[in-house]
Amino acid sequence: MSPIGRVFIVLNLILAAGFAVTGGQLLQNQHNYKQLLSEEQDARKADADRAQSQITQLESERNKFEVASSSNQAELQAARLQNGQLSDDIKRLEATTSSQAADLKKAVSLQEAANTLAKSAWDDSREAYKSSIAAIDARDEAIRTRDAAQGDNRNLKNEIASLNGTISEKNLKIAAIDRDNQEQKLLVAAAKANGFLYEMAAPDLAGTVTNSAGRLCTISIGKNPGNVDIQSIINRMPFRFAIYDDSGYKAEAVATKYEPSANAVLCNLMFTQGETTIRVGDKASTK
């Protein structure tokens, strides 16, 4: 056999195998399509049954809704009638309320006027009460003042009586002092007639010269048995010291000032027998 024949034979076999495969696939597809069609028809039938059931249910519900709508229409009409009646009632009530509001406003005005009168009366009564309390307080204060004045008057009378007694006692003491002064004047006059000098009435003092310059000297007090107030005596009646040493009398020193811090007396020197030298350590005495 020639090569070309062989080629054709192979090609025929290939084509035959291809047709066989294609035919098998087409048959398989045809079977699948039939099954799908049957399933689809069953599904459409089920859908149609469900749709019919829903239509039947919706028709039933529509009938119910129509019945309910008729009932609602009747109720709506009744409600409208009732609403109309209520509107009329509201109008009547509004008219009544307006009248009552006017009456209430008038009553409020009357109440406010009454409150104003009551407040005024209350204020007046409170002021009257305050005035009465003030009057009572003033009366009590006047009574206390009167009692205090009477007490003060009694005290003053007692004090006057006491002062009068004191004055009487003072007068008696003054009279006694006057008598003593007269007696002392007589005694002083008698003493002067016998040679008494005021300088002789000196306190009992003694000391030592601590400083001397010219006619001035300082005497440190070492003896003051009476503890007298030296400056007070100097102010009333300056007294004299006699200055001396172992050799005898030297001079006299008139006290002019007392220095408490040094317990010393500042003096002016008076020489009766010619000037002599006053030295530190010289003795001084008033007696």
Buried (B, 14 or more C-beta within 10 A) or exposed (E): EEEEEEEEEEEEEEEEEEEEEEEEEEEEEEEEEEEEEEEEEEEEEEEEEEEEEEEEEEEEEEEEEEEEEEEEEEEEEEEEEEEEEEEEEEEEEEEEEEEEEEEEEEEEEEEEEEEEEEEEEEEEEEEEEEEEEEEEEEEEEEEEEEEEEEEEEEEEEEEEEEEEEEEEEEEEEEEEEEEEEEEEEEEEEEBEEEEBEEEEEBBEBBBBBBEBEEBBBBBBBEEBEEEEEBBEBBEEEBBBBBBBBEEEEBBBBBBEBBBEEEEBBBBBBEEEEEEBEBEEEBBBBBE
